[in-house]
Amino acid sequence: MNQTLSQAFFSNFLGQAPNWYKLAIVGFLVLNPFLFMISPFLAGWVLIIEFIFTLALALKCYPLQPGGLLAIEAIAIGMASPETVYHETVGNFEVILLLIFMVAGIFFMKDLLLFVFSKVLLKIKSKILISLLFSFIAAFLSAFLDALTVTAVLISVGVGFYTVYHKVASGKKFHHDHDHGDDTQVIEYHREDLDQFRAFLRSLLMHGAVGTALGGVCTLVGEPQNLLIAEKMGWNFIEFFLIMAPITMPVLVAGLATCAILEVTKVFGYGAQLPKAVEEVLTEYDAEQEAKRTPKDSMALIIQAVVALILVISLATHVAAVGLVGLMVIVLLTAFNGIIEEHRIGHAFEEALPFTALLVVFFAIVAVIHEQHLFTPIIDAVLAMEPSKQPTMFYIANGVLSMISDNVFVATVYINEVRAAFDAGTIDREHFEMLAVAINTGTNIPSVATPNGQAAFLFLLTSAIAPLLRLSYGKMVIMALPYTIVMGGTGLAAVAAFL
């Protein structure tokens, strides 16, 4: 009886995850308390590696459960206090609000997004041009809006296209209910086209995700840490853009050039074309939607377009926190399009809430970094260097740390340390400004290397579309590698030349 119960326990633990994965998590949980007794500093770094392991294998098991177990244990053994976790969470409350409401708001705009992007995809035949368009639009929007909002749009578009073709590939009609995560019904001669379509969408989403980083580094509102840095420096919107431009503009050009080159050379998972069969299905779907569109459907699209315009204006002028703007979008779209049943509204929140919970777990790991002072030796070593070398080393140190930790946290730690040095008279204003530029660009540009560094990348990795397109942690790292090298190298050269 005991053996049966123990087998049942192990079977239930982390569900369908492979046995070796379950044993690895158990091993981490057993190891951590002993490491913490030996060296809290070492235990903290090991915890970061373990958490990255759960992210890297997100397709084996959603990281919330194993990452959450690691975080709970870390708090229980004293690696960080619940108060620090709460402080980190409250400090990022705007991001949490954004995820809860803005992503749900985009859900109610999916018909308009599919309508617009279908026209773009079917009218523009050049994959290079489509890729550049995705990257540039994502960059432009991220400079004024928010990278997570832009990523939510990209995900909605990708899921929309994938769902349409997967139905047909499974022998269904457009109006049929269908589980687009189940490949067992896919007709054999459609499988090759489906795989190529996955590769096509993967490349577009990665171009777009990198675009959010290209635009996000440029302006005061592009990323959360930009606003913090601008506040510490006393820079307004225009000042921030102009001061960052000697580094951000060469990086933008280099990033877009990389996008085009990757599509031409077809390396690192890029270059897949839209299969002819898929194009025919999407064209047929578009024509069918046009033919059966009623005045009610047309009015729904008009309402969505008007609300989209209100959304852009609201975000660009920052009338309220992004999450509250998202709640406004939900209210307007559901009220004027007649979506008043609770269960229909509830579906909109299914995508973002698991990631919101995962993000709070991530803040617990950040709390450990803070309380165990894991980054302090690096900061002290850089500040002890010759002033002429500091901007370059700050860029490199911020970039490396942002690849493994949250770039907002890294920027917060560094800018506060540098501000303290300025207030103490250790550095002058000119040097202070150079270091601020290095911190901003260092935390924003090289962090595209892994999904850890940018919330938009992590959101894409853990979204519903990642398993559909076979977009794993490792795949994202490989596809981001050329961008990391070119953008990171261009940024480093610009910092060395201009700071």
N, C-alpha and C positions, 0 to 999 in steps of 0.2 A: 504493500500500500504506500509506504514512504517513498519507494523508488518511483512509483507511478506519479505521485504528487510532485516529486522533484523534477521528473521529466516534463510534467505539465507546466511547472513553473518556468523551466528553461525555454519551453516552447512558446509560452506567453510573453516572456521577456523580449522586448523589441520585435515581437511579431515575426514577420517574414524575412527579417534581416539574416544574412548568412551566419552560420554558427561561429566561424572564425572572427566575424565582426563583433558578435556578442561577447566572445571570450576576450577580445581586445579591450572592450569597454569595461568589463569586470576587472581585467588586469590593471587598467588605469585607476579604477576606484580603490583597488587594494594598495597600489603603489603610492598614491599621492600622500596619504597621512604619514607614511614612513619618511618620504622625501621631505615633507614639511618639518618633521622633527629634526632632520639632519641639517637642512638649509632652506629656509623660507624663500630665499631669492631663487635658488635652483628649482624649487617646487613650482614657483610662479611661472618660470619660463617653460617648464615641462607641461604645465597646464595649458599654456598658449598653444604649444605644439599639438597636444591632445585635442583641443577644440578645433584647430585647423584640420586635423584628421577627420573629425565628424563633418566638417564642411566639405572636405575633399570627396567624401563618400556619401554625399547628399542623395544620390540616386539609389543607394543601397538602403538608407534609412534617413528619414527627415531629421535634420540636426537638432530639432527642438528637444527630443527625448534624451538622446545620449549627451548632448551639450548641456541640457538642463540638469541631468544627474551629476555631471562634473561640477557645474556651478553650485548646486545645492551642497555637495560635499565640501567644496572650497569654503563656502560660508560657514558650514558646520564646524570645520576644523580650525577656523580662525584666520584664513588667508585674507578675508575682507569681512567687513561688518555689514549687516543688513541696512544700516543707516547710509553707508557709502553707496550701496547698490541703489537705494532709493534716491539719493542725491544725484547719481549719474542718470537715473531714469527721468527724474524731474527736469534735469538740465537739458534733456533731449525730448521734452514733452511735445514740442512743436513737430518733431519728426514722427512721433507716435500718432498725434492727431492727423497728420498728413496721410499716414498709411491707412488709418481707419476710415477716413472720410473721402480723401481725394481719389484713392484707387477705386472705391465704390462708386464715386461720381463718374469716373471714366467708364465704368461698366455700363452705365445708362446712356453712354454716348457711342457705344460700339457700332450701332447701325450707321451712324454718320461716318465714323472712322473707316469702316469697311467700304462704304460707298466711295469716299474720297480716295483712299489708297488703292482700291480696285481700279479706278480710272487711271491713276498714276502707273500702276503695275502693267496694265494692259496697253496703255498708250506709248509708254517709253520702252523701247525694245532693247536698249543697251544696258547690260548688267552693270557696267562701270558707271554709267550716268545715274542709274537707280541707287547704287551704293553710295556715290558721292552725295546724292540728294538726301538719303537717309542720314548720313553722317553730318552734313552741313545743317540740315533742319534741326537735328537733335542738338547740335552745338549752339545754334542761334537761340533756340527755345530755352536751353539750359542756362544761357547767359542772363536771361530775364525771368525765367520761371524757376522750376525746381527739377533736378535730375531725376528724382523718383517719379514725379508726375509724368515727365517725358518718357521714362522707361515703362510706366504703366500703359501709356498710349501704344508704345511699340509692342508690348506683350499682347494687348487687346487685338491689335492688327494681325499679329502673327497667329494667334489662336483662331481668329476669324477665318483667315485664309486656309489654315491647316484643316479646320473642321469641315469646310466646304468640300475640299478634295477628298478627305478621308472617308466621307459618306459615300461618294461616288466610287472610290476605290474598293469599298466594302459592298458594292452592289445596291446601295440605297439611293433613294431620291432626295432632293434637297430638303423636302418638307418632313422627312422621316426623323424620328428620334433615333439617336445613335450615340454609342460610347466611343468617342474618338481616341480614347487611350487603349482600346483593344484592337490589336492587329490580327487576331485569329480569323476575322471575317474578310480580311483584305484579299481580293482576288489575285491569283498568282502573277498574272501579267501586269498588274498595277504596282507590284512591290518595288521594282527597280525605279519607276518614276516617283514613287513615294519616298524612297531613300534619297533620290536626287533633290526632291522638293524640300526634304528636311535640311539637306546641306545648303540649299539656296536660302531658306529662311534663317538658318543658323548664322550664315555670313551677314545677312542684312541686320539681324539683331545685334551682332557683335560690332558691326560698323556704327550702328546707332548708339550702342552703349558707350563706345569709345568717344563718340561725338559729344555725349553729355559731359565727359571729362574735359574735352577740348574747349567747350563753351563755359563750363562751370568755373574754370580757373580765372576767367577773364574779368569778371565783374564782382562787385560787392555782394550781390545777392545770389551768385551762382552756386555757392556751397555754404553750408552753415558756418564753417570756420572762417570764411572770407569776411563775414559780417563781424565776427569777433575780432579779427585782426584789424579791420577798418576802424572799429570802435576804439581799440587800444592806441591806434595811430592818429585818430582824428581825421581820417580821410572821408570825403564824400564820394558819390558814385563816379563822377568824372575823374577825380583825382586817382581813385583806385584803379580805374581802367588804364589811364595814361601811365601811371607808375609801373604797372605790371606789363604793359604792352611790349617793351623791349624783349621780354622773355616769352610772353603768351602768344604774340603774333607769329614769330618764327615757328613755335611749336604747332600752332594751328595750321600753318601752311605745310609743315612737315607731316602732320597727321593726315591731312586730306590727300597729300601726295602718296603717302603710304597706302591709303585706302585704294587709290587707283592702281598702284603698282601690284598690290596683292591680287586684285581682280585680273590683271593682265597676266601675271606669272602663275596664278592658280596654286600658290603654295600656302602652307599653314592652315589648310582647310577652307580656303576661299576659292572663288572662281566658278562655283557651280551655277549653271544656267537654269532658268525656269523651263522645265520639261514641256514639250509641245502639247502632250496630253493634258497636263495640268493647266496650261494656258487656255486650251479649248474648254475645259470644265469651268474655269473661272469666267471666261467670256460668256459661256452658256448661262451660268448662274447670274451674271450681271444682267444679261438680256431678259432672263426670266423675272428677276426682281423688278426690272423696269416695266415689263409687261403687266405684272400683277399688282403694281403699286397703286393703291387707292388714295383718294384725297386725304384720308386719315393718316396713311403712311407718309405721304408727302409733308403733311403738317408736322408730323413727329420729327422728320428730318429738319424741317425749318426751325422748329423749337430747339433741337439739339445744336444747330448752327448758331442760333442767337445766344444760347447759353454758353457755347464754346467761345464766342466773342466776349461775352461778359467775363468768362473765366480768365481769358488772356489779359484783358484790361485790368481785372482785379489783382491778378498776380503781378503784372508789370508795375502797377502803381502801389502795390503792397497796402491795400486798404485794411487787411486783416491777416492774421496768421493763416498760412496755407491750408491747414486742416479745416479751419472755419470756412474758408472759401469753398473747400470741397463739400462741406455740409450744405452750404447754400446751393451748390450745383445739384446735389441729390434732391433737395426740396423742390427746386425749380423744375428739374426734368421729370420727376415722378408726379408732381402736381399737375403740370400742363400736358403730360402725356398719359394721364389716367392710370398710373401704376400705384394703386392704393392698397393692395393686399399685402399683408405682412410677409407671407412666404415668398412673394415675388421680389420684395425689397431685400429680404434676407440673403438671397443668392449673391447679391452684389458684394457682400462682406466676406464671402468664403475665401476669396483669393488672398486678401491682405491680412486677416487676423492671425493665421498661423505664423506669418513672417513677423508680425508685430510682437507676438510672444517670443519668437526667436531673438528678435532685436533686444528685448529686455534681458534675456539670458546673456546676450553679448555684452550688455552693460555690466552684468555681474563679473564677467571676465575682465572688463576694463577697470572695474573697481579693484580687482586683485592687482592689476598692473599699477594702479595708483597707490594702494596701501603698501605694496611690497617694493615700491620705488624701482621698478624694473628698468625704466629708461634713464634714471638719474645718472648712472655712470657715463652713459653716452653723452648726455647733455653737458656734464661737468668736463668731459674730455674735449668736447668741441669748443666750449667757452674758454678753455685754457690755451687754445692754439693762438698763433699770431693773428691779429685782426684781419690782415689781408687774405688769409686762408679760410676765415670763418664762414663767409657766405656760401662758398662752394661746399664746404664740409657740412654746413647746416642743410643744404639742399640734398646731399647724399644721405645724411643720417635720417632726415625726415622721410625721404623716399623709401629707404629700406624699412624703417619702422612702420610706415603707412602700408607697406605690402603685407604685414602680418597683423597689424592692429587697425583700429578705427582711425581714419585720417583726421577726423574732427578732434578726437582725444589727443592725438600726437600734436596737432597744431595748437591746441589749448595749452598743453604742458609747456611747449617751447616758447610760445609768445609770452606767457606769464613769466617764465624764467628770464627772457630777454628784457621784458619790461622792468623786472626787478633790478636787473643789471644797469639799465638806463637810469632808473630812479635813484640808484645808489651812486651814480656818477662814474661807473666803471666804463661805460661807452657813451659816445656823443650821439646827437640826434641823427646825423648823416649815417653813421654806422648802424644805428637802431633801425633806420628805414631799409637799409640794404638787407639786414638780417630778416626783417619782416617780409620782404619780397621773396627771399630764399625759402622762408618757412611756408609761405602760401603756395609757391610753385612746387616746392618739394613734396608737400602733402597731397597736392592735387594731381600732378603729372605722373610720376613713377608708380603711384598707387593703382594704376590700371593693370598692373602685373598680375594681381590675384583678386578673386571676389571678396577677400577680407577687407581690402583697402577702401572700397567705395560702396556705400549702401545700395546704390543703383545696381552695381554688379551682383551684390549678394542677393538682392531682390530678384534679379533675373535668374540666378542660379536656383533659387528655391521656389520659383513661380511654377504655375501649372504647365507652362509651355516647355520648360527645361527637359523633363522626361519625355515629352512628346517628340522633341527634336533631337533627343539623345545628346543634350548639352550638359556634360558633366563638368565637375571642377577642373579636372585635368584638361579637358577639351578647351575650356575657357582660358586656362593658363597658356596653352599652346597657341591658341588663336590670338591672344593678347600679346604674345612674345614679340613679334615684329614691331607692334605699336610701342611696347615698353622700351625696346632698344632705341628706336628712332626718336620718339617723343622725349624719352628720358635723356637720351644723349644730346638732343637739340637743346633741351632746357638747361642741361649742365653746361654746354658750350656757351649759351647765352648768359647764364649766371656768371661764368668765369670771365666773359668778355665785357659785360656791362656793369657788374657790381664790384 
